[in-house]
Amino acid sequence: MKRIIFLAVLCLSALMLTAQTSTVKFAFIADTHIAEGSGTNNDLVQCINDINNLQKELQFVIFAGDITEFGNDEEIFLAKEIIDKLEIPYYIVAGNHDSKWSESGCNTFAKVFGYENFEFESGGIKFLGSNSGPNMRMAPALLPHESLMWLDSIAKATPREQPVIFVNHYPQDTSMLNYFQVLNALKQTNIQLVMGGHWHRNTVLDYDGVPGVLGRAPAAGRNGHVGYNIVTISNNRISINERKAADGNGKGGKTGKVWYTREMFPEPQFTPDMASGRNNKYALPANFPWMTFDVNREYPQVKTIWEIQDESDIGCGAVHSGKYVLYANTKGVVKALDTATGALKWSFATGGKVFSTPAISGSRVVIGSTDGYIYCLNLRKGKLLWKYKCNKSVLGSPVIMDKVIYIGASDNIFRALSLRRGKLIWEYKSVKGFVECKPFADKEQIVFGDWGNSLYSLDPATGKEQWIWRNKGSRMFSPAAVWPVKSNGRIFIVTPDRKCHAIDARTGKGIWTVDGGRESIALSKDGSKIFVKNMFNSIQCWSTLSDETRLEWSIQSGLGYDIAPTPAATILLKDGREMLLVPTDKGNIFCFDSKNGNLVWKYKISVALINSIEPLGQDKLLISTMDGVVTMLSVTF
């Protein structure tokens, strides 16, 4: 019997080696950054024309992300129109520019191109590709949880000897938060090469023993000419050449020297033991560069009451009311958990990914979905009470005040709806960009930002425009992700150009602007201070009481480099102390004394972005993370 098994394995290996001797040759393109009116469009057209002229040599094309500049629908449609001029097959994955600023909530890319992950075989080699994130929230890249599960299942099902090539926009290093989980999945296979982009230049890398390359962008830029790469796999050798694309007259095309070459691995380089722990979130690599779960032992005053791992990413905050915890995942499913145990009580499926944090009022739950609907559900049973159709995705989070829902969408409209029946009360149609934030609301005004550089103030009763404040520069500096706060007649926001702004709440005129911040801001319980998290390891506390800037304190926070847009939270204790709870983009929470910035404790929940922190009284915290964790913590101070 052993001899038969040995011969069978030998025959299989021989067959696979024979399959690998057939030549595979394809074009490799990354970072096209298609945008309306951009010169990058012509660069891609030039490359595609050149590829079509070489089609007898090339079998297919791989696009390794950042296909568009801003991820909006028009750019995706334009990219598809250009790429479809190829006369050979192509395979494509999204990059951060396609997903972070996506007005559709990452739906349009998948609908237009037909998938988010790909798998195919050529010449006996299995090619796998996956989206990279970050999806909708500013953070380092994160392979979505559902994509990671897909990759792991494909890896397990792939014959151990079969060569594998993996495509992802990001380098599989600390550029991606869960890089080690991706590598663990790939190490189950005979992984030959990881291909990506992001750096816009040809680069050779090594990912803990897994070979990697990043490819150039088509634009001339630092490369000096419009071009792309050609990958050739022949006689068990991988080689990559840069190709200068021919001009509009078909002249000047030239394939350069090989810049990457090596023999393929004849057999897997990693044993199953080396890929162990892939399903254990606590199994971080020895060289993990950020805070590890070991920190949790240092602060016993924080304990986990319960924790669940969703089957999908979570792109919104978790909220609670009495016995119910509510959240939604990126599969579009709204879920209610038992506040005490975390047990699932009910679920409701929308028709698209959800990035909208739900709002609860009485027995009703309101949430937006990328399927274009605003939903109202019964809190106890999850029954649909009504839904309201918008013209595009609803990424904004609702606020409910006096039985009126205030919410923005991606169709350039901000709406007020009745909570009871979902009837339109008013709509404001002059929103320049799409809305993803949770607005500020009080009796005097509704304040929200968009991805069109604008901050709006509307009358809550009529929707009449009170004022518009605009930030200068790129639309990527828009006050769109920040949740505005108000105190002492002033609106406070931070913007991605690393500025903090105080704005007159009545007139919309700027009062002061200081350096610091990005998209995360919080207000003290008494309204006298704002807390601003900076990108580079510091937190500032500013007074809200003065027309002049007044810094209360500034600390080196220990957060390190951090770009999470998630607002901090505060807890006012019975003894009068106020705790400041600061979330990070790497799954950590830091607790500081808001009076002076002194560290009280820190705790790690995940390796991914903290979506929200919701205090339950003075001794519990409800938290959700981008990689699908919802947890309830008990805390003592």
VENMO-V689655 format. One record per pair of residues at least 6 apart in sequence whose C-alpha atoms are under 6 Angstrom apart, sorted by the first residue. I is the first residue (numbers start at 1). J is the second residue. If there is no record, write none. Layout:
i j
I J
I J
//
This chain:
i j
19 123
19 124
20 123
20 124
21 234
21 235
22 123
23 233
23 234
24 123
24 232
24 233
25 58
25 59
25 231
25 232
26 58
26 59
26 60
26 61
26 230
26 231
27 61
27 229
27 230
28 61
28 62
28 229
28 230
29 63
29 228
30 63
30 64
30 65
30 197
30 217
31 65
31 66
31 67
31 217
32 67
33 66
33 67
33 68
33 69
34 40
34 41
34 68
34 69
35 69
35 75
43 218
43 219
47 245
50 245
50 246
52 87
60 88
60 89
60 90
61 90
62 90
62 91
62 92
63 92
64 93
64 169
64 196
64 197
65 93
65 94
65 95
65 169
66 94
66 95
66 97
66 98
68 75
68 98
69 97
70 97
70 101
71 97
71 98
71 101
71 102
72 102
72 103
93 130
93 131
94 131
95 132
95 169
96 133
96 134
99 106
99 135
99 136
100 134
100 135
100 136
100 137
101 136
103 410
104 393
105 370
110 116
117 129
117 130
118 128
118 129
119 127
119 128
120 126
120 127
121 127
125 163
125 164
126 164
127 164
127 165
127 166
128 166
129 166
129 167
129 168
130 168
132 141
132 142
132 143
133 141
133 142
134 141
134 142
138 564
139 563
139 564
139 585
140 176
141 176
142 176
142 177
142 178
144 313
145 312
145 313
145 627
146 312
152 185
155 189
160 189
160 190
161 190
161 267
162 190
163 190
163 191
164 190
164 191
164 192
165 192
165 193
165 194
166 194
167 194
167 195
167 196
168 196
169 196
169 197
170 196
170 198
172 179
173 179
181 278
184 275
184 278
187 270
187 275
188 272
190 268
193 211
193 212
194 212
195 212
195 213
195 214
196 214
197 214
197 215
200 216
200 217
201 215
201 216
202 214
202 215
202 216
203 213
203 214
204 213
205 212
205 213
206 212
218 226
218 227
218 228
219 226
220 226
226 245
227 243
227 244
227 245
228 242
228 243
229 241
229 242
229 243
230 240
230 241
231 239
231 240
232 238
232 239
236 264
237 262
237 263
237 264
238 261
238 262
239 260
239 261
240 258
240 260
241 256
241 257
241 258
241 259
242 256
243 254
243 255
243 256
244 253
244 254
245 253
246 252
246 253
277 283
293 604
296 603
301 635
301 636
302 634
302 635
303 633
303 634
304 633
305 632
305 633
306 631
306 632
307 630
307 631
308 629
308 630
309 628
309 629
310 628
312 628
313 329
313 330
313 626
313 627
313 628
314 329
314 330
314 626
314 628
315 355
315 626
316 355
316 356
316 357
316 611
317 357
317 611
317 612
317 624
318 326
318 327
318 624
319 325
319 326
320 326
323 338
323 339
324 337
324 338
324 339
325 336
325 337
325 339
326 335
326 336
327 334
327 335
328 334
328 335
329 354
330 353
330 354
331 353
332 349
332 350
332 352
332 353
332 354
333 348
333 349
333 350
334 347
334 348
335 346
335 347
336 345
336 346
337 343
337 344
337 345
351 371
352 369
352 370
352 371
353 370
354 369
355 395
356 368
356 395
356 396
356 397
357 397
358 366
358 367
359 365
359 366
363 378
363 379
364 377
364 378
364 379
365 376
365 377
365 379
366 375
366 376
367 374
367 375
368 374
368 394
369 394
370 393
370 394
371 393
372 389
372 390
372 392
372 393
372 394
373 388
373 389
373 390
374 387
374 388
375 387
376 385
376 386
377 383
377 384
377 385
391 411
392 410
392 411
393 410
394 409
395 409
395 436
396 408
396 409
396 435
396 436
396 437
397 437
397 438
398 406
398 407
399 405
399 406
403 419
404 417
404 418
404 419
405 416
405 417
405 419
406 415
406 416
407 414
407 415
408 414
408 435
409 435
410 434
410 435
412 431
412 434
413 428
413 429
413 431
414 427
414 428
415 426
415 427
416 425
416 426
417 423
417 424
417 425
428 463
432 452
433 450
433 451
433 452
434 450
434 451
435 450
437 481
437 483
438 483
439 447
439 448
440 446
440 447
440 484
445 458
445 459
445 460
446 457
446 458
446 460
447 456
447 457
448 455
448 456
449 455
449 479
449 480
450 480
451 478
451 480
452 475
453 470
453 471
453 475
453 478
454 469
454 470
455 468
455 469
456 468
457 466
457 467
458 464
458 465
458 466
467 508
469 508
477 495
477 496
477 497
479 495
482 519
484 492
484 493
485 491
485 492
487 527
489 505
490 503
490 504
490 505
491 502
491 503
491 505
492 501
492 502
493 500
493 501
494 500
494 517
494 518
494 519
495 518
495 519
496 518
498 516
498 517
498 518
499 514
499 515
499 516
499 517
500 513
500 514
500 516
500 517
501 512
501 513
502 511
502 512
503 509
503 510
503 511
516 534
517 532
517 533
517 534
519 565
520 565
520 566
520 567
521 531
521 532
521 567
522 530
522 531
522 567
522 568
523 529
523 530
528 543
528 544
529 542
529 543
529 544
530 541
530 542
531 540
531 541
532 539
532 540
533 539
535 561
535 562
535 563
536 560
536 561
537 556
537 557
537 558
537 559
537 560
537 561
538 555
538 556
538 557
539 554
539 555
540 553
540 554
541 552
541 553
542 550
542 551
542 552
543 550
564 584
564 585
566 611
568 581
568 582
569 581
570 579
570 580
570 581
571 578
571 579
572 578
578 594
579 592
579 593
579 594
580 591
580 592
580 594
581 590
581 591
582 589
582 590
583 589
583 610
584 610
585 608
585 609
586 607
586 608
586 609
587 604
587 605
587 606
587 607
587 608
587 609
587 610
588 603
588 604
589 602
589 603
590 602
591 600
591 601
591 602
592 598
592 599
592 600
608 626
608 627
609 625
609 626
610 625
611 624
611 625
612 623
612 624
613 622
613 623
614 621
614 622
615 621
619 634
619 635
620 633
620 634
620 635
621 632
621 633
622 631
622 632
623 630
623 631
624 630
//
